[in-house]
Each structure stands twice: as structure tokens, then as C-alpha cells.
Amino acid sequence: MVIYGVYIVSKSGGLIFNHDHNIPKLETEKTFSFPLDIKLQYENKKIVVDFGQRDGIMVGHVLTAVNGTPVTGRQLDDGRDVFEVLENEELFPLNLKFERSKMTTNEKIFLASMFYPLFAIASQLSPEPKSSGIEIMEADTFKLHCFQTLTGVKFMIVSEPNQVGMEILLKRIYELYADYALKNPFYSLEMPIRCELFDTNLQSLLEQIEKTGISNV
């Protein structure tokens, strides 16, 4: 069983907790001839693929090394500008290494705020009254499972598409939330959850499920 992450969204749509558990590190390394058949651009302090896809290199992937030399910002560790190197035909062929970009905290907050109206729209579109909203969103590489409490707080798990029993795990996480966050006298509703006991017990729960399966929870 592989669980990629856990997210908690407040009743007003704000991300109040996220935990990256087992995000796979996807790396692709290829040798390129001049000129490059992909377009790169510098944004958010990293060089990303802006146009063109090939051999597992996708739009949005980040350039991390050139001929084995790590890339920091738009410079190589030896001080050379990456774009100057890529424009110099004499240096080709070049071995470029890419990896999938890691989501920033701001991006996670944005995605949580986007999920909130989608959940509300799904509830309104239902032909039956009192719809529970989105419970599962499925893609080819993952599933998003959602459980909404009576107070409107949403618990979400991103897992491998073939995982089962996630509704049980969601309710166990809800129990941990009730035990360690809500009972914490220093925690205020709708605020980000910063509770060491909640973090520790959540991590232990996820590791237990990955080792022994959902049936032993």
C-alpha cells in the first residue's frame, strides 16, 4: 500500500494541514544534441520545461543537472549560467537531468482552495438531496479520497489507484484529529494544525498500514 499524502481542509476552504508521506522521486536523464528540441524557462527560482515533451520529460519538470553538475537557480555549481551553456553549440552533446517539480506550500494552499468549490458544485449537481459531495477522484496514476465531517472539515488522502479501504483510514485520521488537535487547548478551529502528537501518531498510522494493511487498523 502506498499513500502519497494527507490533507485537511477547513470548512471555509483553507488548507490547515498537509503531510507528504511517500512522494515518488521521478527522475529522467537524457543526452541532447544541439539545438534543444524542448523549451526551458526560468521561473520561481528554477529552470522548468515550458514546451515540448519526450522520453518521460514532461512540461513542468525541473532541470536539476547538466553533465552531472547540479543546477541551483539558473546557475551550475561551478558558477556558469545554465542558459549560456545550453546556447553554446560547442559544448554539445549535453546530458540533462530532470525531475518532477515538488509542490510548494503556496501551491498546496491554492489546490485546496480549488477543491472546495468543486466539492460544493458536485453536491449541487447531485439529483438526490443532501449529497455527500466528492468522495473519490480518480486519475491514471492516483486516487484522491475525501471524507467530510458533519462540521464541514474535509479529510483527503492521495494514494495509488489500486488501494482499497481508504474510507477506513480517513475515519482513523479523523479520530486522531479529534484526539490530538481538537483536545489541544492551544489549538483554534480553522487555524493550521501544529501539533506534534498529531504528526507523530499520523506518521505511525500510515507506516503501520503500509506494513500490515488496512485490515489491522
C-alpha positions as CSV (number, residue, x, y, z in Angstrom):
1,M,0.0,0.0,0.0
2,V,1.4,3.4,-1.0
3,I,-0.1,6.6,0.4
4,Y,1.3,9.8,-1.2
5,G,-0.2,12.5,1.1
6,V,-2.8,13.6,3.6
7,Y,-4.6,16.9,3.5
8,I,-7.1,18.6,5.8
9,V,-9.2,21.5,4.6
10,S,-11.3,23.7,6.9
11,K,-15.0,24.3,6.5
12,S,-14.2,27.6,4.9
13,G,-11.9,26.1,2.3
14,G,-8.5,26.8,3.7
15,L,-5.7,24.2,3.9
16,I,-5.0,23.7,7.6
17,F,-2.8,20.6,7.4
18,N,-0.7,18.6,4.8
19,H,1.6,15.7,5.1
20,D,3.8,14.4,2.2
21,H,4.2,10.8,3.0
22,N,5.7,8.8,0.2
23,I,6.0,11.0,-2.9
24,P,7.9,9.1,-5.6
25,K,11.0,10.9,-6.9
26,L,10.7,10.7,-10.7
27,E,14.0,11.5,-12.5
28,T,14.8,11.3,-16.2
29,E,18.3,11.7,-17.7
30,K,18.8,12.1,-21.4
31,T,21.6,13.2,-23.8
32,F,20.6,16.1,-26.1
33,S,22.2,17.3,-29.4
34,F,22.2,20.9,-30.5
35,P,19.7,22.7,-30.7
36,L,17.5,21.6,-27.8
37,D,14.1,20.3,-29.0
38,I,12.5,21.3,-25.7
39,K,12.0,24.9,-24.5
40,L,13.2,25.8,-21.0
41,Q,12.4,28.9,-19.0
42,Y,13.4,30.3,-15.6
43,E,10.5,30.7,-13.1
44,N,10.1,30.6,-9.3
45,K,13.9,30.3,-8.9
46,K,14.1,27.1,-11.0
47,I,14.5,26.1,-14.7
48,V,11.4,24.2,-15.9
49,V,10.3,22.6,-19.2
50,D,7.9,25.1,-20.8
51,F,7.3,23.4,-24.1
52,G,8.0,20.0,-25.7
53,Q,7.8,16.6,-24.2
54,R,9.9,13.5,-24.9
55,D,11.2,10.3,-23.3
56,G,9.5,10.8,-20.0
57,I,10.4,14.5,-19.8
58,M,7.2,16.5,-19.3
59,V,6.2,20.1,-19.2
60,G,6.7,21.4,-15.7
61,H,9.7,19.1,-14.9
62,V,12.7,20.9,-13.4
63,L,16.3,20.8,-14.7
64,T,18.5,19.5,-11.9
65,A,21.8,18.8,-13.5
66,V,23.9,19.3,-16.7
67,N,26.6,16.7,-17.4
68,G,26.3,15.6,-13.7
69,T,26.8,19.2,-12.4
70,P,23.9,20.2,-10.1
71,V,21.8,23.2,-11.1
72,T,20.9,25.8,-8.4
73,G,18.5,28.5,-9.6
74,R,19.8,29.3,-13.1
75,Q,23.5,28.5,-12.4
76,L,25.6,25.4,-12.3
77,D,27.5,24.7,-9.1
78,D,30.7,25.7,-11.0
79,G,29.3,29.2,-11.5
80,R,28.3,29.1,-15.2
81,D,24.9,30.3,-16.3
82,V,22.8,27.4,-17.5
83,F,21.3,29.2,-20.4
84,E,24.7,30.3,-21.7
85,V,25.8,26.6,-21.6
86,L,22.7,25.5,-23.4
87,E,23.2,28.1,-26.2
88,N,26.8,27.1,-26.8
89,E,26.8,24.5,-29.6
90,E,30.5,23.6,-29.0
91,L,29.5,22.1,-25.6
92,F,27.1,19.6,-27.1
93,P,26.1,16.8,-26.7
94,L,24.9,17.6,-23.2
95,N,23.5,15.2,-20.6
96,L,20.5,16.8,-18.9
97,K,18.7,15.5,-15.8
98,F,15.1,16.4,-15.0
99,E,12.8,15.6,-12.2
100,R,9.2,16.3,-11.3
101,S,8.7,19.6,-9.5
102,K,7.9,19.4,-5.8
103,M,4.7,21.3,-4.8
104,T,5.3,24.4,-2.7
105,T,3.2,25.3,0.3
106,N,1.5,28.0,-1.7
107,E,0.6,25.6,-4.5
108,K,-0.9,23.2,-2.0
109,I,-3.0,26.1,-0.5
110,F,-4.1,27.0,-4.0
111,L,-5.2,23.5,-4.8
112,A,-7.1,23.1,-1.5
113,S,-9.0,26.4,-2.3
114,M,-9.8,25.0,-5.8
115,F,-11.1,21.7,-4.4
116,Y,-13.5,23.5,-2.1
117,P,-15.8,24.9,-4.8
118,L,-15.5,21.7,-6.8
119,F,-16.9,19.8,-3.8
120,A,-19.8,22.3,-3.5
121,I,-20.6,22.2,-7.2
122,A,-20.7,18.3,-7.1
123,S,-23.1,18.4,-4.2
124,Q,-25.4,20.8,-6.0
125,L,-25.3,18.8,-9.2
126,S,-26.5,15.6,-7.5
127,P,-30.0,14.6,-8.5
128,E,-30.6,13.5,-4.9
129,P,-30.8,15.9,-1.9
130,K,-28.1,16.1,0.8
131,S,-25.4,14.7,-1.4
132,S,-22.1,13.9,0.3
133,G,-20.2,15.6,-2.5
134,I,-16.9,14.3,-4.0
135,E,-15.8,11.1,-2.3
136,I,-13.3,9.8,-4.9
137,M,-11.4,11.5,-7.8
138,E,-9.6,9.0,-9.9
139,A,-6.7,9.6,-12.4
140,D,-4.4,7.1,-14.2
141,T,-1.7,7.4,-11.5
142,F,-3.5,8.2,-8.3
143,K,-6.8,8.4,-6.4
144,L,-8.0,11.2,-4.2
145,H,-10.3,10.1,-1.4
146,C,-12.3,12.6,0.6
147,F,-14.3,12.4,3.8
148,Q,-16.3,15.4,5.0
149,T,-17.3,15.6,8.7
150,L,-20.6,17.0,10.0
151,T,-18.9,20.3,10.7
152,G,-17.6,20.7,7.1
153,V,-14.0,19.8,7.7
154,K,-12.6,17.7,4.8
155,F,-10.0,15.0,5.1
156,M,-8.3,13.9,1.9
157,I,-5.9,11.1,1.1
158,V,-3.9,10.8,-2.2
159,S,-2.9,7.2,-2.8
160,E,-2.1,4.7,-5.5
161,P,-5.1,4.0,-7.7
162,N,-5.5,0.3,-6.7
163,Q,-5.6,1.0,-2.9
164,V,-8.8,-0.1,-1.0
165,G,-10.1,0.7,2.4
166,M,-9.2,4.4,2.3
167,E,-12.6,5.3,3.9
168,I,-11.4,3.4,7.0
169,L,-8.1,5.3,7.0
170,L,-9.9,8.6,6.6
171,K,-12.0,8.0,9.7
172,R,-9.0,6.9,11.7
173,I,-7.3,10.1,10.8
174,Y,-10.4,12.0,11.8
175,E,-10.2,10.2,15.2
176,L,-6.5,11.3,15.6
177,Y,-7.6,14.9,14.7
178,A,-10.3,14.8,17.3
179,D,-7.9,13.3,20.0
180,Y,-4.8,15.4,19.4
181,A,-5.9,18.6,17.7
182,L,-9.3,19.4,18.9
183,K,-8.5,18.5,22.5
184,N,-5.4,20.6,22.4
185,P,-6.2,23.8,24.5
186,F,-3.8,25.8,22.3
187,Y,-5.5,24.9,19.0
188,S,-8.1,27.2,17.5
189,L,-10.6,26.0,14.9
190,E,-10.0,27.0,11.3
191,M,-6.3,27.6,12.1
192,P,-3.3,25.5,10.8
193,I,-2.7,22.3,12.8
194,R,0.6,22.4,14.5
195,C,0.5,19.6,17.0
196,E,3.5,17.3,17.4
197,L,1.4,14.4,18.9
198,F,-1.0,14.6,15.9
199,D,2.0,14.5,13.5
200,T,3.7,11.6,15.3
201,N,0.6,9.5,15.5
202,L,-0.4,10.1,11.9
203,Q,3.0,9.1,10.7
204,S,2.8,5.9,12.8
205,L,-0.6,5.1,11.5
206,L,0.5,5.5,7.9
207,E,3.6,3.3,8.4
208,Q,1.5,0.6,10.1
209,I,-1.0,0.5,7.3
210,E,1.8,0.3,4.7
211,K,3.4,-2.6,6.5
212,T,0.4,-4.7,7.7
213,G,-2.6,-3.4,5.6
214,I,-5.8,-1.6,6.4
215,S,-7.4,-4.7,8.0
216,N,-5.2,-4.4,11.1
217,V,-6.1,-0.8,11.9
